[in-house]
Amino acid sequence: MSIFWIHPSFVLQYEKDQLQYGTHSHHAVQILFSPNESFKITSNHIFEIHKQLIVIPHNSIHKFSTKNPYLSIYLDPKSIVANKILNYAAARSDFNLNLSKFLKFYKDISSKQISPKNIPKRLEEVLLDLLNESNSQNCFGTNKNIMDERVSICLDLIERYSSQGEPIKPSQLAKSCNLSMFRLVHLFSENVGIPIRTYALWCKMRNAISFLMSKESMLDSSYLAYFSDQSHFSRSFKRMFGINPSEIFQDPSKFETFFIL
């Protein structure tokens, strides 16, 4: 059984059943937490903050499995809190953490004891506690200091067009940012960590998942998100998440979704 909580800046996934995830990579900073020391993970880049708590940077190739229920937190890599967590994890070689707040949050999430509207505040408190901070200053907001302003404009355009179900060509983006195609391609990869087309595919994937979670069929979700067909969507999903979407979404009784607006 999978339970998802969807927010514009993060996604929470509580996974009760044992699933095997193949090698994959996605454009989200991922935090994995389990009440047991149960993760088996291989990656080209991870931060093991604790046996129960692992941070996987965005665009990192990884593979993991666990026999126990767990919580996965997907953060927008442009957010202030994702940037802080990555810097915190990279700067520390040893962690002496009290995970009681994280464990309490996990238990409340897994038993659905938190109202969806209260989840952002609770998650914020847990993450700030991890960072030994108390002042959020809109921690889920975008960190404007981590990338070139022209790349930020490009990201906004890609997301806006993607949400409207319209493709946008790199040449249109270059013109909007007043850059040559060559310069934009280089600047985008340098700032974001992946090519423009890969990021555009990530946006399409988020849209398809939203349709699936709204109980649209796999076929309809693929076309509504402007994938060429269902096979294209399924292949892209497995490359990003290491599992076939049918294993989670084919049977509506196997997942539950809450949207946090």
Accessible surface in RSA format (square Angstrom, percent):
REM  Atomic radii and reference values for relative SASA: ProtOr
REM  Chains: A
REM  Algorithm: Lee & Richards
REM  Probe-radius: 1.40
REM  Slices: 20
REM RES _ NUM      All-atoms   Total-Side   Main-Chain    Non-polar    All polar
REM                ABS   REL    ABS   REL    ABS   REL    ABS   REL    ABS   REL
RES MET A   1    59.84  31.0  55.12  36.5   4.71  11.2  49.61  42.2  10.23  13.6
RES SER A   2     3.92   3.3   3.89   5.2   0.03   0.1   0.00   0.0   3.92   5.5
RES ILE A   3     8.98   5.1   8.98   6.7   0.00   0.0   8.98   6.5   0.00   0.0
RES PHE A   4    12.07   6.0  12.07   7.5   0.00   0.0  12.07   7.3   0.00   0.0
RES TRP A   5     4.25   1.7   4.25   2.1   0.00   0.0   1.72   0.9   2.54   4.1
RES ILE A   6    27.80  15.8  25.96  19.3   1.84   4.4  25.96  18.7   1.84   5.0
RES HIS A   7    37.32  20.4  30.64  21.3   6.68  17.1  13.06  13.5  24.26  28.2
RES PRO A   8   108.04  78.7  71.19  64.9  36.85 133.9  83.88  69.3  24.16 150.1
RES SER A   9    23.10  19.5  20.73  27.7   2.37   5.5   2.43   5.2  20.67  29.0
RES PHE A  10     4.57   2.3   0.00   0.0   4.57  11.9   3.22   2.0   1.35   3.9
RES VAL A  11    40.58  26.7  40.58  36.7   0.00   0.0  40.58  35.3   0.00   0.0
RES LEU A  12     0.00   0.0   0.00   0.0   0.00   0.0   0.00   0.0   0.00   0.0
RES GLN A  13     7.71   4.3   7.71   5.6   0.00   0.0   0.00   0.0   7.71   5.8
RES TYR A  14    17.91   8.4  17.91  10.2   0.00   0.0   4.14   3.1  13.77  17.0
RES GLU A  15     2.10   1.2   2.10   1.6   0.00   0.0   0.00   0.0   2.10   1.7
RES LYS A  16   125.12  61.0 113.60  69.7  11.52  27.4  56.19  50.6  68.93  73.4
RES ASP A  17    72.15  50.5  66.38  66.1   5.77  13.6  23.95  56.4  48.21  48.1
RES GLN A  18    99.30  55.5  70.36  51.4  28.94  68.9  21.85  46.5  77.45  58.7
RES LEU A  19    27.75  15.5  24.21  17.3   3.54   8.9  26.34  18.5   1.41   3.8
RES GLN A  20   114.08  63.8 100.95  73.8  13.13  31.3  61.38 130.7  52.70  40.0
RES TYR A  21    13.24   6.2  10.44   5.9   2.80   7.3  10.89   8.2   2.35   2.9
RES GLY A  22    24.75  30.5   0.00   N/A  24.75  30.5  21.94  60.2   2.82   6.3
RES THR A  23    87.08  61.9  64.08  65.0  23.00  54.8  43.24  58.1  43.84  66.3
RES HIS A  24     8.59   4.7   3.63   2.5   4.96  12.7   4.96   5.1   3.63   4.2
RES SER A  25    36.13  30.5  27.94  37.3   8.18  18.9  18.36  39.1  17.77  24.9
RES HIS A  26     6.46   3.5   1.13   0.8   5.33  13.6   5.41   5.6   1.05   1.2
RES HIS A  27     8.28   4.5   6.78   4.7   1.50   3.8   5.08   5.2   3.20   3.7
RES ALA A  28     4.80   4.4   4.80   7.4   0.00   0.0   4.80   6.8   0.00   0.0
RES VAL A  29     0.00   0.0   0.00   0.0   0.00   0.0   0.00   0.0   0.00   0.0
RES GLN A  30     1.36   0.8   1.36   1.0   0.00   0.0   0.00   0.0   1.36   1.0
RES ILE A  31     0.21   0.1   0.04   0.0   0.17   0.4   0.04   0.0   0.17   0.5
RES LEU A  32     0.00   0.0   0.00   0.0   0.00   0.0   0.00   0.0   0.00   0.0
RES PHE A  33     0.35   0.2   0.35   0.2   0.00   0.0   0.35   0.2   0.00   0.0
RES SER A  34     0.00   0.0   0.00   0.0   0.00   0.0   0.00   0.0   0.00   0.0
RES PRO A  35    46.98  34.2  27.26  24.8  19.73  71.7  27.28  22.5  19.71 122.5
RES ASN A  36    67.53  46.6  62.76  60.7   4.77  11.5  16.75  40.3  50.78  49.1
RES GLU A  37   124.04  71.2  87.40  66.1  36.64  87.2  26.86  51.9  97.19  79.3
RES SER A  38    18.93  16.0   3.74   5.0  15.19  35.0  12.99  27.7   5.94   8.3
RES PHE A  39    28.16  14.1   1.33   0.8  26.83  69.8   1.33   0.8  26.83  76.8
RES LYS A  40   143.50  70.0 134.55  82.6   8.95  21.3  94.71  85.2  48.79  52.0
RES ILE A  41    34.80  19.8   9.11   6.8  25.69  61.9   9.74   7.0  25.06  68.0
RES THR A  42    94.24  67.0  87.95  89.2   6.29  15.0  83.04 111.5  11.20  16.9
RES SER A  43    40.70  34.4   0.05   0.1  40.65  93.6   6.93  14.7  33.78  47.3
RES ASN A  44   107.42  74.1  65.00  62.8  42.42 102.1  43.18 103.9  64.24  62.1
RES HIS A  45    86.82  47.4  81.03  56.3   5.78  14.8  60.16  62.0  26.66  31.0
RES ILE A  46    51.65  29.4  31.75  23.7  19.89  47.9  31.75  22.9  19.89  54.0
RES PHE A  47    36.48  18.3  33.35  20.7   3.13   8.1  36.48  22.1   0.00   0.0
RES GLU A  48    86.56  49.7  62.41  47.2  24.14  57.5  16.97  32.8  69.59  56.8
RES ILE A  49     5.01   2.8   0.00   0.0   5.01  12.1   0.00   0.0   5.01  13.6
RES HIS A  50    54.20  29.6  46.52  32.3   7.68  19.6  26.64  27.5  27.56  32.1
RES LYS A  51   119.34  58.2 112.18  68.8   7.16  17.0  66.88  60.2  52.46  55.9
RES GLN A  52    30.20  16.9  30.20  22.1   0.00   0.0   0.81   1.7  29.39  22.3
RES LEU A  53     0.00   0.0   0.00   0.0   0.00   0.0   0.00   0.0   0.00   0.0
RES ILE A  54     3.12   1.8   3.12   2.3   0.00   0.0   3.12   2.2   0.00   0.0
RES VAL A  55     0.00   0.0   0.00   0.0   0.00   0.0   0.00   0.0   0.00   0.0
RES ILE A  56     0.06   0.0   0.06   0.0   0.00   0.0   0.06   0.0   0.00   0.0
RES PRO A  57     9.33   6.8   8.22   7.5   1.11   4.1   8.22   6.8   1.11   6.9
RES HIS A  58    54.74  29.9  45.59  31.7   9.15  23.4  23.41  24.1  31.33  36.5
RES ASN A  59    37.08  25.6  19.44  18.8  17.64  42.5  14.87  35.8  22.20  21.5
RES SER A  60     5.85   4.9   3.35   4.5   2.50   5.8   1.94   4.1   3.91   5.5
RES ILE A  61    91.06  51.8  90.50  67.4   0.56   1.4  90.50  65.2   0.56   1.5
RES HIS A  62     2.83   1.5   0.96   0.7   1.87   4.8   2.83   2.9   0.00   0.0
RES LYS A  63   102.43  50.0 101.58  62.3   0.86   2.0  44.09  39.7  58.35  62.1
RES PHE A  64     5.44   2.7   3.55   2.2   1.89   4.9   5.30   3.2   0.14   0.4
RES SER A  65    22.88  19.3  22.57  30.1   0.31   0.7   6.62  14.1  16.26  22.8
RES THR A  66     5.48   3.9   1.63   1.7   3.85   9.2   5.22   7.0   0.26   0.4
RES LYS A  67   154.37  75.3 131.50  80.7  22.87  54.5  77.60  69.8  76.77  81.8
RES ASN A  68    47.95  33.1  45.07  43.6   2.88   6.9   2.07   5.0  45.88  44.3
RES PRO A  69    40.62  29.6  40.62  37.0   0.00   0.0  40.62  33.5   0.00   0.0
RES TYR A  70     2.28   1.1   2.28   1.3   0.00   0.0   1.07   0.8   1.21   1.5
RES LEU A  71     0.07   0.0   0.00   0.0   0.07   0.2   0.00   0.0   0.07   0.2
RES SER A  72     0.45   0.4   0.45   0.6   0.00   0.0   0.45   1.0   0.00   0.0
RES ILE A  73     0.26   0.1   0.26   0.2   0.00   0.0   0.26   0.2   0.00   0.0
RES TYR A  74    32.28  15.1  30.58  17.4   1.70   4.4  18.33  13.8  13.95  17.2
RES LEU A  75     0.91   0.5   0.10   0.1   0.81   2.0   0.91   0.6   0.00   0.0
RES ASP A  76    35.64  25.0  26.99  26.9   8.65  20.5  13.16  31.0  22.48  22.4
RES PRO A  77    12.68   9.2   7.36   6.7   5.32  19.3   7.64   6.3   5.04  31.3
RES LYS A  78    24.80  12.1  24.67  15.1   0.13   0.3  21.17  19.1   3.63   3.9
RES SER A  79     2.77   2.3   1.31   1.7   1.46   3.4   2.50   5.3   0.26   0.4
RES ILE A  80    40.66  23.1  40.66  30.3   0.00   0.0  40.66  29.3   0.00   0.0
RES VAL A  81     0.22   0.1   0.22   0.2   0.00   0.0   0.22   0.2   0.00   0.0
RES ALA A  82     0.00   0.0   0.00   0.0   0.00   0.0   0.00   0.0   0.00   0.0
RES ASN A  83    35.28  24.3  34.95  33.8   0.32   0.8   0.32   0.8  34.95  33.8
RES LYS A  84    62.85  30.7  58.88  36.1   3.97   9.5  44.96  40.5  17.89  19.1
RES ILE A  85     0.00   0.0   0.00   0.0   0.00   0.0   0.00   0.0   0.00   0.0
RES LEU A  86    25.15  14.0  23.52  16.8   1.63   4.1  23.74  16.7   1.41   3.8
RES ASN A  87    90.85  62.7  85.03  82.2   5.82  14.0  27.25  65.6  63.60  61.5
RES TYR A  88    29.55  13.8  21.37  12.2   8.19  21.3  28.96  21.8   0.59   0.7
RES ALA A  89     2.56   2.4   0.00   0.0   2.56   5.8   0.00   0.0   2.56   6.8
RES ALA A  90    68.15  62.7  37.55  57.9  30.60  69.6  39.06  55.0  29.09  77.1
RES ALA A  91    87.34  80.3  47.18  72.8  40.16  91.4  58.32  82.1  29.02  76.9
RES ARG A  92    91.97  38.6  77.92  39.7  14.05  33.4  32.97  45.1  59.01  35.8
RES SER A  93   115.24  97.4  74.13  98.9  41.10  94.7  54.38 115.8  60.86  85.3
RES ASP A  94   106.90  74.9 101.44 101.0   5.46  12.9  41.12  96.8  65.78  65.6
RES PHE A  95    41.73  20.9  11.99   7.4  29.74  77.4  12.72   7.7  29.01  83.0
RES ASN A  96   150.25 103.6 123.12 119.0  27.13  65.3  35.21  84.7 115.04 111.2
RES LEU A  97    40.21  22.4  15.88  11.4  24.34  61.2  18.50  13.0  21.72  58.4
RES ASN A  98   117.23  80.8  94.84  91.6  22.40  53.9  40.14  96.6  77.09  74.5
RES LEU A  99    22.37  12.5  15.20  10.9   7.17  18.0  16.99  11.9   5.38  14.5
RES SER A 100    64.83  54.8  53.68  71.6  11.16  25.7  45.27  96.4  19.56  27.4
RES LYS A 101   114.70  56.0 110.86  68.0   3.84   9.1  69.53  62.6  45.17  48.1
RES PHE A 102     5.71   2.9   4.24   2.6   1.46   3.8   4.24   2.6   1.46   4.2
RES LEU A 103    55.03  30.6  55.03  39.4   0.00   0.0  55.03  38.6   0.00   0.0
RES LYS A 104   114.02  55.6 111.90  68.7   2.12   5.0  88.67  79.8  25.35  27.0
RES PHE A 105     0.00   0.0   0.00   0.0   0.00   0.0   0.00   0.0   0.00   0.0
RES TYR A 106    14.04   6.6  14.04   8.0   0.00   0.0   9.85   7.4   4.19   5.2
RES LYS A 107   113.93  55.6 110.93  68.1   3.00   7.1  63.52  57.2  50.40  53.7
RES ASP A 108    16.89  11.8  16.89  16.8   0.00   0.0   1.33   3.1  15.55  15.5
RES ILE A 109     1.04   0.6   0.64   0.5   0.40   1.0   1.04   0.7   0.00   0.0
RES SER A 110    31.98  27.0  15.78  21.1  16.20  37.3   5.00  10.6  26.98  37.8
RES SER A 111    58.79  49.7  37.96  50.7  20.83  48.0  43.69  93.0  15.11  21.2
RES LYS A 112    96.34  47.0  73.26  44.9  23.08  55.0  45.64  41.1  50.70  54.0
RES GLN A 113   131.10  73.3  97.32  71.1  33.78  80.4  27.27  58.0 103.83  78.7
RES ILE A 114    16.88   9.6   5.86   4.4  11.03  26.6   9.71   7.0   7.17  19.5
RES SER A 115    46.84  39.6  34.51  46.1  12.33  28.4  29.78  63.4  17.06  23.9
RES PRO A 116    43.23  31.5  43.23  39.4   0.00   0.0  43.23  35.7   0.00   0.0
RES LYS A 117   167.04  81.5 141.23  86.7  25.82  61.5  89.00  80.1  78.05  83.1
RES ASN A 118    70.48  48.6  69.13  66.8   1.35   3.3  13.06  31.4  57.42  55.5
RES ILE A 119     0.17   0.1   0.17   0.1   0.00   0.0   0.17   0.1   0.00   0.0
RES PRO A 120    27.31  19.9  26.54  24.2   0.77   2.8  27.00  22.3   0.31   1.9
RES LYS A 121   125.29  61.1 120.52  74.0   4.76  11.3  80.71  72.7  44.57  47.5
RES ARG A 122    60.20  25.3  60.20  30.7   0.00   0.0  27.57  37.7  32.63  19.8
RES LEU A 123     0.00   0.0   0.00   0.0   0.00   0.0   0.00   0.0   0.00   0.0
RES GLU A 124    20.54  11.8  20.54  15.5   0.00   0.0   1.12   2.2  19.41  15.9
RES GLU A 125    79.42  45.6  73.24  55.4   6.18  14.7  32.05  62.0  47.37  38.7
RES VAL A 126     6.27   4.1   4.92   4.5   1.35   3.2   4.92   4.3   1.35   3.7
RES LEU A 127     0.00   0.0   0.00   0.0   0.00   0.0   0.00   0.0   0.00   0.0
RES LEU A 128     9.02   5.0   9.02   6.5   0.00   0.0   9.02   6.3   0.00   0.0
RES ASP A 129    53.66  37.6  43.08  42.9  10.58  25.0   6.19  14.6  47.47  47.3
RES LEU A 130     8.36   4.7   2.98   2.1   5.38  13.5   7.60   5.3   0.76   2.1
RES LEU A 131    16.00   8.9   4.22   3.0  11.78  29.6   4.22   3.0  11.78  31.7
RES ASN A 132   120.04  82.8  84.67  81.8  35.37  85.2  35.02  84.3  85.01  82.2
RES GLU A 133    66.17  38.0  50.06  37.9  16.10  38.3  29.89  57.8  36.27  29.6
RES SER A 134   111.84  94.5  79.44 106.0  32.40  74.6  51.29 109.2  60.55  84.8
RES ASN A 135    95.73  66.0  84.84  82.0  10.88  26.2  36.06  86.8  59.66  57.7
RES SER A 136    26.56  22.4  23.56  31.4   3.00   6.9   3.18   6.8  23.38  32.8
RES GLN A 137   131.25  73.4 108.16  79.0  23.09  55.0  44.45  94.6  86.80  65.8
RES ASN A 138   103.47  71.4  90.54  87.5  12.93  31.1  35.43  85.3  68.03  65.8
RES CYS A 139     0.63   0.5   0.54   0.6   0.09   0.2   0.54   1.4   0.09   0.1
RES PHE A 140    23.81  11.9  18.02  11.2   5.79  15.1  18.43  11.2   5.38  15.4
RES GLY A 141    14.17  17.5   0.00   N/A  14.17  17.5  14.16  38.9   0.01   0.0
RES THR A 142    64.33  45.8  47.80  48.5  16.52  39.4  17.07  22.9  47.25  71.4
RES ASN A 143    23.01  15.9  20.17  19.5   2.84   6.8   2.55   6.1  20.47  19.8
RES LYS A 144   147.94  72.2 128.59  78.9  19.35  46.1  89.80  80.8  58.14  61.9
RES ASN A 145   144.41  99.6 109.37 105.7  35.03  84.4  31.13  74.9 113.27 109.5
RES ILE A 146    57.83  32.9  30.17  22.5  27.65  66.7  37.99  27.4  19.83  53.8
RES MET A 147    27.09  14.0   9.73   6.4  17.36  41.3  13.78  11.7  13.31  17.6
RES ASP A 148    40.99  28.7  27.75  27.6  13.24  31.3  15.71  37.0  25.28  25.2
RES GLU A 149   132.45  76.0 123.42  93.4   9.04  21.5  44.88  86.8  87.57  71.5
RES ARG A 150    87.38  36.7  87.38  44.5   0.00   0.0  31.10  42.5  56.27  34.1
RES VAL A 151     0.00   0.0   0.00   0.0   0.00   0.0   0.00   0.0   0.00   0.0
RES SER A 152    24.52  20.7  23.24  31.0   1.28   3.0  17.90  38.1   6.62   9.3
RES ILE A 153    72.12  41.0  70.98  52.9   1.14   2.7  72.04  51.9   0.08   0.2
RES CYS A 154     0.00   0.0   0.00   0.0   0.00   0.0   0.00   0.0   0.00   0.0
RES LEU A 155     2.71   1.5   2.62   1.9   0.09   0.2   2.71   1.9   0.00   0.0
RES ASP A 156    80.17  56.2  75.39  75.0   4.79  11.3  19.01  44.7  61.16  61.0
RES LEU A 157    21.44  11.9  21.44  15.3   0.00   0.0  21.44  15.1   0.00   0.0
RES ILE A 158     3.19   1.8   2.60   1.9   0.59   1.4   2.60   1.9   0.59   1.6
RES GLU A 159    49.73  28.6  44.88  34.0   4.85  11.6  13.50  26.1  36.23  29.6
RES ARG A 160   128.34  53.9 121.86  62.1   6.48  15.4  44.34  60.6  84.00  50.9
RES TYR A 161    59.64  27.8  59.64  33.9   0.00   0.0  18.50  13.9  41.14  50.7
RES SER A 162    14.77  12.5   6.01   8.0   8.76  20.2  11.54  24.6   3.23   4.5
RES SER A 163    83.78  70.8  49.94  66.6  33.84  78.0  39.94  85.1  43.84  61.4
RES GLN A 164   106.75  59.7  75.16  54.9  31.59  75.2  35.78  76.2  70.97  53.8
RES GLY A 165    14.96  18.5   0.00   N/A  14.96  18.5  13.26  36.4   1.70   3.8
RES GLU A 166    84.23  48.4  78.38  59.3   5.84  13.9  26.11  50.5  58.12  47.5
RES PRO A 167   114.70  83.6  90.75  82.7  23.95  87.1 102.10  84.3  12.61  78.4
RES ILE A 168    28.30  16.1   9.03   6.7  19.27  46.4   9.55   6.9  18.75  50.9
RES LYS A 169   140.30  68.4 138.47  85.0   1.83   4.4  82.76  74.5  57.54  61.3
RES PRO A 170    18.40  13.4  18.40  16.8   0.00   0.0  18.40  15.2   0.00   0.0
RES SER A 171    63.80  53.9  55.46  74.0   8.34  19.2  42.23  89.9  21.57  30.2
RES GLN A 172    80.58  45.1  75.58  55.2   5.00  11.9  33.09  70.4  47.49  36.0
RES LEU A 173     1.01   0.6   1.01   0.7   0.00   0.0   1.01   0.7   0.00   0.0
RES ALA A 174     4.44   4.1   4.44   6.9   0.00   0.0   4.44   6.3   0.00   0.0
RES LYS A 175   177.76  86.7 156.24  95.9  21.52  51.2 106.96  96.3  70.80  75.4
RES SER A 176    66.83  56.5  31.74  42.4  35.09  80.8  19.27  41.0  47.55  66.6
RES CYS A 177     6.16   4.7   0.00   0.0   6.16  14.5   2.81   7.1   3.34   3.6
RES ASN A 178   139.33  96.1 118.50 114.5  20.84  50.2  30.09  72.4 109.24 105.6
RES LEU A 179    27.22  15.2  10.74   7.7  16.48  41.4  16.95  11.9  10.27  27.6
RES SER A 180    69.73  58.9  51.32  68.5  18.40  42.4  54.09 115.2  15.64  21.9
RES MET A 181    78.17  40.5  72.38  47.9   5.79  13.8  72.46  61.6   5.71   7.6
RES PHE A 182   171.49  85.8 162.78 100.8   8.71  22.7 168.77 102.3   2.72   7.8
RES ARG A 183    95.47  40.1  95.44  48.7   0.02   0.1  33.77  46.1  61.70  37.4
RES LEU A 184     0.00   0.0   0.00   0.0   0.00   0.0   0.00   0.0   0.00   0.0
RES VAL A 185    67.84  44.6  67.37  61.0   0.47   1.1  67.45  58.6   0.39   1.1
RES HIS A 186    92.64  50.6  86.36  60.0   6.29  16.1  55.18  56.9  37.47  43.6
RES LEU A 187     6.84   3.8   6.84   4.9   0.00   0.0   6.84   4.8   0.00   0.0
RES PHE A 188     0.03   0.0   0.03   0.0   0.00   0.0   0.03   0.0   0.00   0.0
RES SER A 189    41.39  35.0  34.16  45.6   7.24  16.7  28.61  60.9  12.78  17.9
RES GLU A 190   117.65  67.5  81.56  61.7  36.09  85.9  42.37  82.0  75.28  61.5
RES ASN A 191    39.51  27.2  13.78  13.3  25.73  62.0   5.83  14.0  33.68  32.6
RES VAL A 192     7.41   4.9   2.69   2.4   4.72  11.4   5.74   5.0   1.67   4.5
RES GLY A 193    49.89  61.5   0.00   N/A  49.89  61.5  25.22  69.2  24.67  55.2
RES ILE A 194    19.84  11.3  18.19  13.6   1.65   4.0  19.84  14.3   0.00   0.0
RES PRO A 195    71.91  52.4  71.75  65.4   0.16   0.6  71.91  59.4   0.00   0.0
RES ILE A 196    11.82   6.7   9.07   6.8   2.75   6.6   9.07   6.5   2.75   7.5
RES ARG A 197   174.47  73.3 166.35  84.8   8.12  19.3  68.25  93.3 106.22  64.4
RES THR A 198    56.47  40.2  53.01  53.7   3.46   8.2  36.37  48.9  20.10  30.4
RES TYR A 199     2.16   1.0   2.16   1.2   0.00   0.0   0.86   0.6   1.30   1.6
RES ALA A 200    31.26  28.7  30.51  47.1   0.75   1.7  30.67  43.2   0.60   1.6
RES LEU A 201    36.44  20.3  35.74  25.6   0.70   1.8  36.14  25.4   0.30   0.8
RES TRP A 202    22.69   9.1  22.69  11.0   0.00   0.0  18.24   9.7   4.44   7.2
RES CYS A 203     1.98   1.5   1.03   1.2   0.95   2.2   1.07   2.7   0.91   1.0
RES LYS A 204    50.40  24.6  50.40  30.9   0.00   0.0  27.24  24.5  23.16  24.7
RES MET A 205     0.35   0.2   0.35   0.2   0.00   0.0   0.35   0.3   0.00   0.0
RES ARG A 206    85.56  35.9  81.18  41.4   4.37  10.4  42.75  58.4  42.81  25.9
RES ASN A 207    36.39  25.1  35.08  33.9   1.31   3.2   6.11  14.7  30.29  29.3
RES ALA A 208     0.00   0.0   0.00   0.0   0.00   0.0   0.00   0.0   0.00   0.0
RES ILE A 209    27.28  15.5  27.28  20.3   0.00   0.0  27.28  19.6   0.00   0.0
RES SER A 210    44.76  37.8  43.50  58.1   1.26   2.9  23.42  49.9  21.33  29.9
RES PHE A 211    66.16  33.1  65.91  40.8   0.24   0.6  66.16  40.1   0.00   0.0
RES LEU A 212     4.05   2.3   2.69   1.9   1.36   3.4   2.69   1.9   1.36   3.7
RES MET A 213     7.42   3.8   3.43   2.3   3.99   9.5   2.87   2.4   4.55   6.0
RES SER A 214    66.32  56.0  40.14  53.6  26.17  60.3  29.46  62.7  36.86  51.6
RES LYS A 215   118.45  57.8  87.41  53.6  31.04  73.9  84.03  75.6  34.42  36.7
RES GLU A 216    71.29  40.9  61.73  46.7   9.56  22.8   6.07  11.7  65.22  53.3
RES SER A 217    58.52  49.5  43.45  58.0  15.07  34.7  51.90 110.5   6.63   9.3
RES MET A 218    14.20   7.4   7.80   5.2   6.40  15.2   7.80   6.6   6.40   8.5
RES LEU A 219    88.55  49.3  87.55  62.6   1.00   2.5  87.55  61.5   1.00   2.7
RES ASP A 220    68.14  47.7  66.35  66.0   1.80   4.3   8.69  20.5  59.45  59.3
RES SER A 221     0.00   0.0   0.00   0.0   0.00   0.0   0.00   0.0   0.00   0.0
RES SER A 222     0.00   0.0   0.00   0.0   0.00   0.0   0.00   0.0   0.00   0.0
RES TYR A 223   114.49  53.5 103.96  59.1  10.52  27.4  75.08  56.4  39.41  48.6
RES LEU A 224    81.88  45.6  70.79  50.6  11.09  27.9  73.96  51.9   7.92  21.3
RES ALA A 225     4.86   4.5   0.00   0.0   4.86  11.1   2.18   3.1   2.68   7.1
RES TYR A 226   129.09  60.3 113.63  64.6  15.46  40.2  73.66  55.4  55.43  68.3
RES PHE A 227     4.62   2.3   0.00   0.0   4.62  12.0   0.11   0.1   4.51  12.9
RES SER A 228    81.91  69.2  52.93  70.6  28.98  66.8  55.04 117.2  26.87  37.6
RES ASP A 229    58.02  40.6  58.02  57.7   0.00   0.0  18.82  44.3  39.19  39.1
RES GLN A 230    64.74  36.2  63.89  46.7   0.85   2.0  15.47  32.9  49.27  37.4
RES SER A 231    63.75  53.9  57.28  76.4   6.47  14.9  21.61  46.0  42.14  59.0
RES HIS A 232    42.86  23.4  42.86  29.8   0.00   0.0  27.32  28.2  15.54  18.1
RES PHE A 233     0.00   0.0   0.00   0.0   0.00   0.0   0.00   0.0   0.00   0.0
RES SER A 234    28.91  24.4  28.33  37.8   0.58   1.3  20.10  42.8   8.81  12.3
RES ARG A 235   133.31  56.0 126.39  64.4   6.93  16.5  65.44  89.4  67.88  41.1
RES SER A 236     0.57   0.5   0.00   0.0   0.57   1.3   0.46   1.0   0.12   0.2
RES PHE A 237     7.11   3.6   7.11   4.4   0.00   0.0   7.11   4.3   0.00   0.0
RES LYS A 238    97.70  47.7  97.03  59.5   0.67   1.6  51.04  45.9  46.66  49.7
RES ARG A 239   136.54  57.3 126.09  64.3  10.45  24.9  73.98 101.1  62.56  37.9
RES MET A 240    14.48   7.5  14.48   9.6   0.00   0.0  14.48  12.3   0.00   0.0
RES PHE A 241    24.09  12.1  23.46  14.5   0.63   1.6  23.46  14.2   0.63   1.8
RES GLY A 242     2.75   3.4   0.00   N/A   2.75   3.4   0.60   1.6   2.15   4.8
RES ILE A 243     2.62   1.5   0.86   0.6   1.76   4.3   2.62   1.9   0.00   0.0
RES ASN A 244    54.73  37.7  54.66  52.8   0.07   0.2   5.41  13.0  49.32  47.7
RES PRO A 245     1.21   0.9   1.21   1.1   0.00   0.0   1.21   1.0   0.00   0.0
RES SER A 246    48.26  40.8  41.58  55.5   6.68  15.4  22.38  47.6  25.88  36.3
RES GLU A 247    84.15  48.3  67.75  51.3  16.40  39.0  34.11  66.0  50.03  40.9
RES ILE A 248    10.61   6.0   7.71   5.7   2.90   7.0  10.61   7.6   0.00   0.0
RES PHE A 249    13.96   7.0   3.07   1.9  10.89  28.3   3.07   1.9  10.89  31.2
RES GLN A 250   113.36  63.4  95.38  69.7  17.98  42.8  41.37  88.1  71.99  54.6
RES ASP A 251    56.05  39.3  53.07  52.8   2.97   7.0  18.83  44.3  37.22  37.1
RES PRO A 252    82.76  60.3  76.79  70.0   5.97  21.7  76.98  63.6   5.77  35.9
RES SER A 253    86.93  73.5  57.42  76.6  29.52  68.0  55.37 117.9  31.56  44.2
RES LYS A 254   105.46  51.4 101.95  62.6   3.51   8.4  53.62  48.3  51.84  55.2
RES PHE A 255     7.74   3.9   3.03   1.9   4.71  12.3   3.03   1.8   4.71  13.5
RES GLU A 256    51.97  29.8  51.37  38.9   0.60   1.4  22.74  44.0  29.23  23.9
RES THR A 257    24.98  17.8   2.39   2.4  22.59  53.8   2.39   3.2  22.59  34.2
RES PHE A 258    55.53  27.8  52.07  32.2   3.46   9.0  55.53  33.7   0.00   0.0
RES PHE A 259    88.07  44.1  64.04  39.7  24.03  62.5  64.04  38.8  24.03  68.8
RES ILE A 260     7.49   4.3   4.56   3.4   2.93   7.1   6.99   5.0   0.50   1.3
RES LEU A 261   197.93 110.2 132.23  94.6  65.71 165.2 158.06 111.0  39.87 107.3
END  Absolute sums over single chains surface
CHAIN  1 A    12852.1      10624.9       2227.2       6818.1       6034.0
END  Absolute sums over all chains
TOTAL         12852.1      10624.9       2227.2       6818.1       6034.0
